Structures are given as structure tokens and as C-alpha cells.
Amino acid sequence: MAEFRMPSLGADMESGTIVEWRVKPGDRVQRGDIVAVVDTEKSDIEVEVFDAGMVQEILVPVGEKVAVGTVLARLDDDDALPVGGRAAPEPVTAAAPEPVTAAAPEAPPVRLGVISPLVRHRAEELGVDIAHVVGTGPGGVVHRSDVERAAEETREATAVAVVAPSTGFVRASPRARRRAVELAIALDGLVGSGPDGSVTEADVEQAAASLSVPEQAPRSPAGGAPPRPLRSTGGQKPAMRRAIAALMERANREIPHYYLQTTIDLQPALDWLAAVNLDRPVTERVIPTAMLLKATALAAREVPELNGFWVDDSFQPATSVHLGVAISLRGGGLVAPAILDADRCTLVELMVRLRDLVDRARSGVLRASEMSAPTLTVSNLGDQGAEAVYGVIYPPQVALVGFGRIAERPWAHEHLLGVRSVVTATLAADHRAGDGHVGGLFLKAIDRLLQRPEEL
């Protein structure tokens, strides 16, 4: 028996709220499958499972907030399961059929072990009875396309809105679920304006605005109106702002920071990048940020004293370079999910993964491994016009790299004075894990790598 527990999705996380289960008892999962969505103070996170097996029971219902480490579900591990993940059905002969009473409804066809949790989740989103979907895969396997085709056929045949099943599942975006919790709005009964009738954040806010205050509603001690949910400037969640502030306060209190800065001649890298991008399709063109990230990841592999964690009064070096990237959210706030194994990515791969990470971070669809994995974080505020970034380390990491905007400056190159593109790189590092000598080697490695961009 394996236990699936509420994971820690950051140094500042103490608890989380289950906003959606992607599986149910009886579903078989593999290591790495997304099984739940957890609401933290910063974002909704898709949580992967780290054991393979069959979901035996779900212990924490949707909407319940529990502490990190709480058992959320139990799984039967693969060693305890029969071949195929489930007990084989007993053979039934035609000569001795099981009697069926007249009142019993016709049982839907049962497919064992051919429907993945993700396909089941898509069927629930679209309101499709998956037991009646004809699978086009080998052996009748039901694919996502089969479910979507069945949903389209149903819409064309009935021309009515799809109704969520009576299990209590409501199709809603992660942002809508989070906003519903903030405004104390029940999703049941809301008419969704999103795709396939899903409830959006705007639907939740519209429902909240239409509610009148009951006559017997509790009032403030001063006799004023009942307290309303606090909304911060720019739509940022107050809880997120408090979480960020608490983490930065802890970092400044516990971590003895030291700072280093260097200015890097970026002209060779930019010239090389411009020439290479001419031969690439638009979708595969690389921006300078990708080169800065790749150089940082390779430098972290070269100087491992800054790639890891300060835990139990000692430095624990990481075995991989999972580069955290600080991403500003549209509604305000900041998250720093990781590009896993960034040092092993090509520039094109890193560019694709960076774009995907930013898109999902801003739509509230990050994964647990991305939030808990960063071994070193990069903050790039060049697009905002800042010339230099002096960051605060994310505990338990021991370093944060900052890049400012790329600017043209007078620069001496090969004994000649001219105008070249340069960037200011900064390092915030933990003095417990090392000293300025190590930090200087790290920045020097970044500079050297950017002078030979063809080797990135």
C-alpha cells in the first residue's frame, strides 16, 4: 500500500487546498501521472504521483485545506496488482447466464484497463459517459480524440448545453475555482460561459456581484457593512502577497547574503544569435534570454557549490541543474518554477520549455515537480528596463542570479573603443555555503560561456 501525501511545493508552503481530483478509486496510475490540482497561496499546481498502482481510496475531498504531509489518497502498488492492473473478470458461459430482474437497468459495457485517468478526466470535462464511447485504439482503447468526437456528436444531435454529472464535478478553470474560494461562491448551479459550458473567473465574479447582503448578515463591531474579501491592487491575491513577503522576510533574516556584480560583453552572443536565427523557422528562433539561462545552467554545473540547498546547517549539492525562472503573473505576484535539467537542453529545447513554462504559469497550470525542484533561480528584469537586479535568495537554495536589460555602452574591445551591447549580471549568494571567491568563479564562467555562444 502506497500513500499519496500533500507535497511541499515551496519553502513557504504549509498547507494546500484540493481543488480538483483527476482520478477516482479504481483508476490505475503510473509514476508521473497528474492526479490532483492543489491550490496554494501562489498558484494552482498540478500534482504528480510518485508511485504506480491503483487508486484504492481518496481521503481528502475537493475544497478541503490540509497541511503538507497529510495523506490525500492510498494506492495499491503494482506488486500487489494482478496483470493488467485489475482482477480479471470471471468467465461467463452462454449456457448459464446470470438472471437479471426486470427492474435492473441495462449495464453499460465495461472496459478494464483501457481508459487512462487523463482520458477519464477529459470525459468528465465534456460531460461524456465514457462507458458508451467506442475506442479506436488497439483492443478498443479509448483515446482523448474518441471522447472529444463523442462530445461533438452529442452537441450536434441535441443542441443543448452539456450538464455536469451528478457526482458533484463542475467544469471550471483553476482560476475560477481559486476565485470561488476567495469569494465564498459555490460553483454548483453557476452557468458557465467558457468552452463546453465551463465556469470561468468572470462567471464567478459576476455571480458574487449579483448576490445581495441578507438582512441578518453579520455586521462589523462598529455597525458598518459586513467585511468584504480583500482585493489588492492589480488583482493580486492578498494571500500571495503575504506569502511572498513572509518568504522574503525569512530569507533576509536567516540567510547571510553577499552580492557580486559584473558587466558582460554580449555582442558576440547577439551577433551569433542573429545569424543562426536567419535559418530557423519563426517557431524555433531563440531570444537572448535563452542564452543567458543556458550559460547560467552550464556555469552551475561547472561551479556546483552554488547549485543546491542549505538544509540542517549544511550545504547539500544538487545532482541536477533545475533552473528556477522568476515569472511575473498577469494579476500580480511572482512564481519561480523550474526548467528541469536546463544544462542538458539545447538552446531550442530550452526556448520551447521556457515559453511553455511562462504560458502555464500565467494560466495557473504549473506542476508540483516544477515548483519544488529549483536548485538555483534566475531573475531577469531586463524587459522592465532595470539595469541590474539584486535579488533575495529563495530558501533553501543558496544563490540567485540576476540579469538586467541589454544596453549599448562605450566598450573597449581589442584595444579599440566602440559601442557594444552589454548586460549586467549579479549574484546573490549564501555566505554559509561559500564565499566571494566561489561567486567570482561562477560569474566568470557565465561570462566565458557567453563569449563562445556556439558552444551553448
C-alpha positions as CSV (number, residue, x, y, z in Angstrom):
1,M,0.0,0.0,0.0
2,A,1.4,3.4,-1.0
3,E,0.3,6.8,0.4
4,F,-0.1,9.9,-1.7
5,R,0.6,12.9,0.5
6,M,0.1,16.6,0.2
7,P,3.5,17.7,-1.2
8,S,5.6,20.7,-0.2
9,L,5.5,23.0,-3.3
10,G,7.9,25.6,-1.9
11,A,9.8,26.6,1.1
12,D,6.9,28.8,2.3
13,M,4.1,26.3,1.8
14,E,2.5,25.0,5.0
15,S,-0.9,23.8,3.6
16,G,-2.9,23.5,0.4
17,T,-6.5,23.0,-0.8
18,I,-7.6,20.3,-3.1
19,V,-9.5,22.0,-5.9
20,E,-9.8,19.0,-8.3
21,W,-9.1,15.3,-8.4
22,R,-8.1,13.9,-11.8
23,V,-8.6,10.3,-10.7
24,K,-11.0,8.3,-8.7
25,P,-11.0,4.9,-6.8
26,G,-10.3,2.1,-9.3
27,D,-8.2,4.2,-11.7
28,R,-4.7,2.9,-12.4
29,V,-1.9,5.4,-12.4
30,Q,1.8,5.5,-13.4
31,R,4.6,7.4,-11.8
32,G,4.4,11.0,-13.0
33,D,0.7,11.0,-13.8
34,I,-1.1,14.2,-12.8
35,V,-3.7,13.1,-10.2
36,A,-4.8,16.3,-8.5
37,V,-4.8,20.1,-8.6
38,V,-3.8,21.8,-5.4
39,D,-4.4,25.5,-4.6
40,T,-1.5,27.2,-2.8
41,E,-1.2,30.8,-1.8
42,K,0.6,31.5,-5.1
43,S,-1.0,29.3,-7.8
44,D,-3.0,26.2,-8.7
45,I,-0.5,23.4,-9.1
46,E,-1.0,20.1,-10.9
47,V,0.4,17.4,-8.6
48,E,2.0,14.2,-9.9
49,V,2.0,10.9,-8.2
50,F,5.3,9.2,-7.4
51,D,4.1,5.6,-7.2
52,A,2.5,3.3,-9.7
53,G,-0.6,1.4,-8.8
54,M,-4.4,1.5,-8.4
55,V,-6.2,4.2,-6.5
56,Q,-7.8,2.5,-3.6
57,E,-9.4,5.4,-1.8
58,I,-9.4,9.2,-1.8
59,L,-9.2,10.6,1.8
60,V,-9.4,14.4,1.3
61,P,-12.4,15.8,-0.7
62,V,-12.3,18.7,-3.1
63,G,-12.4,22.0,-1.2
64,E,-10.6,20.8,2.0
65,K,-7.5,22.5,3.1
66,V,-4.9,20.3,4.7
67,A,-1.3,20.6,6.0
68,V,1.8,19.5,4.0
69,G,2.4,15.8,4.6
70,T,-1.3,14.9,5.0
71,V,-2.3,11.6,3.3
72,L,-4.6,12.5,0.4
73,A,-5.1,9.1,-1.1
74,R,-4.0,5.5,-0.9
75,L,-2.8,3.3,-3.7
76,D,-2.3,-0.4,-4.1
77,D,1.2,-0.7,-5.5
78,D,1.9,-2.6,-8.7
79,D,3.4,-5.6,-7.0
80,A,0.1,-6.3,-5.3
81,L,-2.0,-6.0,-8.5
82,P,-2.9,-8.7,-11.0
83,V,-1.6,-8.5,-14.6
84,G,-3.3,-5.5,-16.3
85,G,-3.9,-3.6,-13.0
86,R,-7.2,-5.2,-12.1
87,A,-8.7,-8.5,-11.2
88,A,-9.7,-10.4,-14.3
89,P,-13.5,-10.9,-14.8
90,E,-14.8,-14.3,-14.2
91,P,-15.7,-16.2,-17.3
92,V,-19.4,-16.5,-18.1
93,T,-20.8,-19.3,-20.2
94,A,-23.7,-18.8,-22.6
95,A,-25.4,-21.9,-21.1
96,A,-25.7,-20.5,-17.7
97,P,-26.4,-16.7,-17.9
98,E,-26.8,-14.7,-14.7
99,P,-30.5,-14.0,-14.2
100,V,-31.4,-10.3,-14.3
101,T,-34.6,-8.9,-12.8
102,A,-36.9,-6.8,-14.9
103,A,-36.2,-3.7,-12.9
104,A,-32.5,-3.8,-13.3
105,P,-31.1,-1.2,-15.8
106,E,-29.0,-2.4,-18.7
107,A,-25.4,-2.4,-17.5
108,P,-23.0,-0.4,-19.7
109,P,-20.2,-2.2,-21.3
110,V,-17.1,-2.5,-19.1
111,R,-13.6,-1.9,-20.3
112,L,-10.9,-2.9,-17.9
113,G,-7.5,-1.3,-18.0
114,V,-8.1,0.6,-21.3
115,I,-9.1,4.0,-20.1
116,S,-6.4,6.3,-18.7
117,P,-7.1,8.8,-15.9
118,L,-6.4,11.7,-18.3
119,V,-9.0,10.4,-20.8
120,R,-11.5,9.9,-17.9
121,H,-10.8,13.5,-16.8
122,R,-11.4,14.8,-20.3
123,A,-14.7,12.9,-20.5
124,E,-15.8,14.4,-17.2
125,E,-14.9,17.9,-18.5
126,L,-17.1,17.4,-21.6
127,G,-19.9,15.6,-19.8
128,V,-19.4,12.4,-21.8
129,D,-20.4,8.9,-20.5
130,I,-17.2,7.2,-21.2
131,A,-18.8,3.7,-20.8
132,H,-20.5,4.2,-24.1
133,V,-17.6,5.7,-26.1
134,V,-16.3,3.4,-28.8
135,G,-12.5,3.3,-28.6
136,T,-10.4,3.4,-31.8
137,G,-7.2,2.2,-30.3
138,P,-5.8,-1.3,-30.3
139,G,-8.1,-3.7,-28.4
140,G,-10.7,-1.0,-28.0
141,V,-8.5,1.5,-26.2
142,V,-10.3,4.8,-25.7
143,H,-8.3,7.8,-26.7
144,R,-8.8,11.5,-26.0
145,S,-9.9,12.1,-29.6
146,D,-12.6,9.4,-29.2
147,V,-14.1,11.3,-26.2
148,E,-14.0,14.7,-28.0
149,R,-15.6,13.2,-31.0
150,A,-18.4,11.7,-28.9
151,A,-18.9,15.1,-27.2
152,E,-19.2,16.8,-30.6
153,E,-21.7,14.2,-31.8
154,T,-23.8,14.7,-28.7
155,R,-23.8,18.5,-29.2
156,E,-24.8,18.3,-32.8
157,A,-27.6,15.7,-32.0
158,T,-29.2,17.5,-29.1
159,A,-28.2,21.2,-29.5
160,V,-28.4,21.6,-25.7
161,A,-25.8,22.5,-23.1
162,V,-23.9,19.7,-21.5
163,V,-24.7,19.2,-17.9
164,A,-22.1,18.2,-15.4
165,P,-22.6,14.7,-13.9
166,S,-24.4,14.3,-10.6
167,T,-21.2,13.3,-8.8
168,G,-20.6,17.0,-7.8
169,F,-18.0,17.6,-10.5
170,V,-18.2,21.1,-12.0
171,R,-16.2,22.1,-15.1
172,A,-14.3,25.2,-14.1
173,S,-10.9,26.7,-14.8
174,P,-8.3,26.7,-11.9
175,R,-8.5,30.5,-11.7
176,A,-12.3,30.2,-11.3
177,R,-12.0,27.6,-8.6
178,R,-9.5,29.8,-6.7
179,R,-11.7,32.9,-7.1
180,A,-14.7,31.0,-5.9
181,V,-12.9,30.0,-2.7
182,E,-11.9,33.7,-2.1
183,L,-15.5,35.0,-2.6
184,A,-17.2,32.0,-0.9
185,I,-19.2,31.2,-4.0
186,A,-20.5,27.7,-4.7
187,L,-19.7,26.5,-8.2
188,D,-22.7,24.3,-8.3
189,G,-25.5,25.9,-10.3
190,L,-23.4,28.6,-12.0
191,V,-23.9,28.9,-15.7
192,G,-20.5,28.7,-17.4
193,S,-19.6,30.9,-20.3
194,G,-16.4,29.1,-21.2
195,P,-15.7,26.2,-23.6
196,D,-18.3,23.5,-23.3
197,G,-20.1,25.4,-20.5
198,S,-17.1,25.5,-18.2
199,V,-17.2,28.1,-15.4
200,T,-14.7,31.0,-15.8
201,E,-13.3,33.5,-13.3
202,A,-15.6,36.2,-14.8
203,D,-18.6,34.0,-14.2
204,V,-17.7,33.6,-10.5
205,E,-17.2,37.4,-10.1
206,Q,-20.4,38.1,-11.8
207,A,-22.2,35.7,-9.5
208,A,-20.6,37.3,-6.5
209,A,-21.6,40.8,-7.7
210,S,-25.2,39.8,-8.1
211,L,-25.6,38.5,-4.6
212,S,-27.3,40.9,-2.2
213,V,-26.4,41.1,1.5
214,P,-29.0,39.3,3.6
215,E,-30.8,41.3,6.3
216,Q,-29.4,39.1,9.1
217,A,-25.9,39.1,7.8
218,P,-23.3,39.7,10.5
219,R,-22.1,43.3,10.7
220,S,-18.8,44.7,11.9
221,P,-18.5,45.7,15.6
222,A,-18.8,49.4,14.6
223,G,-22.2,48.7,13.0
224,G,-20.9,49.1,9.4
225,A,-21.3,46.8,6.5
226,P,-20.1,43.2,6.7
227,P,-16.5,42.7,5.8
228,R,-15.8,42.0,2.2
229,P,-12.9,39.9,0.8
230,L,-9.8,42.0,0.5
231,R,-8.6,42.7,-3.1
232,S,-5.2,44.0,-3.7
233,T,-4.0,46.4,-6.4
234,G,-3.8,44.9,-9.8
235,G,-5.9,41.9,-8.8
236,Q,-3.2,40.1,-7.0
237,K,-4.3,37.8,-4.2
238,P,-3.5,39.3,-0.8
239,A,-2.6,35.7,0.3
240,M,0.1,35.6,-2.4
241,R,1.5,38.9,-1.4
242,R,1.6,37.8,2.2
243,A,3.3,34.5,1.3
244,I,5.9,36.3,-0.8
245,A,6.6,38.8,2.0
246,A,6.9,36.1,4.6
247,L,9.3,34.1,2.5
248,M,11.5,37.2,1.7
249,E,11.4,38.2,5.4
250,R,12.6,34.7,6.3
251,A,15.3,34.8,3.7
252,N,16.6,38.2,4.8
253,R,16.6,37.1,8.4
254,E,18.2,33.7,8.1
255,I,20.5,33.9,5.0
256,P,23.7,36.0,5.2
257,H,23.7,37.3,1.7
258,Y,26.7,38.6,-0.2
259,Y,26.4,40.3,-3.6
260,L,28.7,40.4,-6.7
261,Q,28.3,42.1,-10.0
262,T,29.9,42.0,-13.4
263,T,29.2,43.6,-16.8
264,I,29.4,41.1,-19.7
265,D,30.1,42.0,-23.4
266,L,27.1,40.4,-25.1
267,Q,28.0,41.5,-28.6
268,P,29.5,38.1,-29.8
269,A,26.5,36.2,-28.5
270,L,24.0,38.6,-30.1
271,D,25.8,38.6,-33.5
272,W,25.9,34.8,-33.4
273,L,22.3,34.5,-32.5
274,A,21.1,36.9,-35.2
275,A,23.0,34.8,-37.8
276,V,21.6,31.5,-36.5
277,N,18.0,32.7,-36.3
278,L,18.0,33.6,-40.0
279,D,18.0,29.9,-40.9
280,R,15.4,28.9,-38.3
281,P,11.6,29.0,-38.7
282,V,9.9,31.6,-36.5
283,T,8.7,29.0,-34.0
284,E,12.3,27.9,-33.4
285,R,14.0,31.2,-33.1
286,V,15.9,31.8,-29.9
287,I,15.8,35.0,-27.8
288,P,18.8,36.3,-25.8
289,T,17.1,35.3,-22.5
290,A,17.5,31.6,-23.5
291,M,21.3,32.1,-23.9
292,L,21.5,33.8,-20.5
293,L,19.7,30.9,-18.9
294,K,21.8,28.2,-20.7
295,A,25.0,29.9,-19.7
296,T,23.8,30.1,-16.1
297,A,22.9,26.4,-16.1
298,L,26.3,25.4,-17.5
299,A,28.1,27.6,-15.0
300,A,26.1,26.0,-12.2
301,R,27.3,22.6,-13.4
302,E,30.8,23.9,-13.5
303,V,30.7,25.6,-10.1
304,P,28.4,23.2,-8.1
305,E,29.0,25.0,-4.8
306,L,26.1,27.3,-5.8
307,N,23.7,24.7,-7.1
308,G,21.9,23.1,-4.2
309,F,20.3,23.6,-0.8
310,W,21.2,24.7,2.7
311,V,19.5,22.1,4.9
312,D,20.2,21.1,8.5
313,D,23.0,23.5,8.9
314,S,25.0,22.1,5.9
315,F,25.1,22.6,2.2
316,Q,23.7,19.7,0.1
317,P,24.8,19.9,-3.6
318,A,22.1,19.0,-6.1
319,T,22.8,16.2,-8.6
320,S,21.0,18.1,-11.4
321,V,20.6,21.7,-12.5
322,H,16.9,22.6,-12.3
323,L,16.9,26.3,-13.1
324,G,14.2,28.3,-11.4
325,V,12.9,31.2,-13.5
326,A,11.1,34.1,-11.8
327,I,7.9,34.8,-13.7
328,S,5.6,37.7,-13.0
329,L,1.9,36.9,-13.1
330,R,-0.7,38.9,-15.0
331,G,-2.8,39.6,-11.9
332,G,0.3,40.5,-9.9
333,G,2.6,38.3,-7.9
334,L,5.6,36.1,-8.7
335,V,6.3,32.4,-9.1
336,A,9.6,30.7,-9.8
337,P,9.1,27.3,-11.3
338,A,12.0,25.2,-12.7
339,I,13.2,24.3,-16.1
340,L,14.3,20.7,-15.3
341,D,17.8,19.7,-16.4
342,A,18.3,23.0,-18.0
343,D,22.0,22.3,-18.5
344,R,21.2,19.4,-20.8
345,C,18.8,21.2,-23.0
346,T,19.8,22.6,-26.4
347,L,19.0,26.3,-26.9
348,V,16.0,25.5,-29.0
349,E,14.7,23.0,-26.4
350,L,15.3,25.5,-23.6
351,M,13.5,28.2,-25.6
352,V,10.4,25.9,-26.1
353,R,10.3,24.9,-22.5
354,L,10.7,28.5,-21.3
355,R,7.8,29.6,-23.4
356,D,5.7,26.7,-22.2
357,L,6.5,27.4,-18.6
358,V,5.6,31.1,-18.8
359,D,2.3,30.3,-20.6
360,R,1.3,27.7,-18.0
361,A,2.4,29.8,-15.0
362,R,0.2,32.7,-16.2
363,S,-2.7,30.5,-16.8
364,G,-2.4,28.7,-13.4
365,V,-1.4,25.3,-14.7
366,L,2.0,24.5,-13.1
367,R,3.1,21.1,-11.9
368,A,4.4,20.1,-8.5
369,S,7.8,18.9,-9.8
370,E,8.3,22.4,-11.3
371,M,7.6,24.2,-8.1
372,S,9.6,22.0,-5.7
373,A,12.6,21.3,-7.9
374,P,14.6,24.5,-8.4
375,T,18.2,24.3,-7.4
376,L,19.2,27.8,-8.5
377,T,16.9,30.7,-9.5
378,V,17.4,33.4,-12.3
379,S,15.6,36.7,-12.2
380,N,15.7,38.7,-15.5
381,L,14.1,42.1,-15.3
382,G,15.7,43.4,-18.5
383,D,12.3,43.7,-20.2
384,Q,11.2,46.0,-17.4
385,G,14.1,48.4,-18.0
386,A,16.1,47.6,-14.9
387,E,19.9,47.7,-15.5
388,A,20.7,45.5,-12.5
389,V,18.9,43.0,-10.3
390,Y,19.9,42.5,-6.6
391,G,17.7,39.5,-5.6
392,V,16.8,37.8,-2.4
393,I,17.6,34.1,-2.3
394,Y,14.7,31.6,-2.3
395,P,15.4,29.2,0.7
396,P,16.6,26.5,0.9
397,Q,18.5,27.5,-2.3
398,V,21.9,29.2,-1.8
399,A,22.1,31.5,-4.8
400,L,20.1,33.7,-7.2
401,V,21.3,35.2,-10.4
402,G,20.0,38.5,-11.8
403,F,20.2,39.9,-15.3
404,G,19.4,43.5,-16.2
405,R,18.5,45.0,-19.6
406,I,20.8,44.6,-22.6
407,A,22.1,48.1,-23.3
408,E,24.6,49.8,-25.6
409,R,27.6,51.2,-23.9
410,P,31.1,52.5,-24.8
411,W,33.3,49.5,-24.6
412,A,37.0,48.7,-25.3
413,H,37.4,45.7,-27.5
414,E,40.8,44.5,-28.8
415,H,42.3,47.9,-27.8
416,L,39.7,49.8,-29.8
417,L,36.9,51.9,-28.2
418,G,33.4,51.4,-29.7
419,V,29.7,50.9,-28.8
420,R,28.8,47.3,-27.9
421,S,25.8,45.6,-26.3
422,V,26.4,44.6,-22.7
423,V,24.4,43.2,-19.8
424,T,24.9,43.5,-16.1
425,A,24.9,40.1,-14.2
426,T,24.6,39.9,-10.5
427,L,24.8,37.1,-8.0
428,A,23.2,36.9,-4.5
429,A,24.8,34.0,-2.6
430,D,24.6,32.4,0.8
431,H,27.8,33.1,2.8
432,R,27.2,29.9,4.8
433,A,27.6,27.8,1.7
434,G,30.6,29.7,0.2
435,D,32.4,32.9,-0.2
436,G,33.1,35.6,-2.8
437,H,35.9,33.5,-4.4
438,V,33.3,30.9,-5.4
439,G,30.8,33.6,-6.5
440,G,33.5,35.2,-8.6
441,L,34.3,31.9,-10.4
442,F,30.6,31.5,-11.1
443,L,30.2,34.9,-12.8
444,K,33.4,34.4,-14.7
445,A,32.1,31.1,-16.0
446,I,28.9,32.8,-17.3
447,D,31.0,35.5,-19.0
448,R,33.3,33.0,-20.6
449,L,30.4,30.8,-21.9
450,L,28.6,33.8,-23.5
451,Q,31.8,34.7,-25.4
452,R,31.6,31.3,-27.1
453,P,27.8,31.1,-27.9
454,E,28.3,28.4,-30.5
455,E,29.2,26.0,-27.6
456,L,26.0,26.7,-25.6
